[in-house]
Amino acid sequence: MNKAPARKAARAKSGEMRAEYRFDYSKAKPNRFASRVDKRRLVVPLDPDVAEVFTTPEAVNNVLRALIGAMPPTKRE
């Protein structure tokens, strides 16, 4: 006669955080999309008020390029 499977501990109510989570990293796999990332790009989070004005990456880049052009040249050491 087969035993009934043991029940797992009662789960936390939906939407509640547990006090501790245990992850089994032995089953982790490498990110197969990591090689597609352009290492020259930099992602910078914008504050909400700035994001309301600059809604596309092109808009942000255009303003930053104009600002760079207006800056005095700096000496590199």
ZIPE-V254309 format. One record per backbone hydrogen bond with DSSP energy under -0.5 kcal/mol. CO is the residue of the C=O (numbers start at 0). NH is the residue of the N-H. Records with the same first field share a line. If there is no record, write none. Layout:
CO->NH + NH
This chain:
12->15
20->22
22->24
23->26
24->27
29->31
30->33
32->35
33->36
36->38
37->40
41->43
46->49 + 50
47->51
48->52
49->52 + 53
52->54
55->59
56->60
57->61
58->62
59->63
60->64
61->65
62->66
63->67
64->68
65->69
66->70
67->70
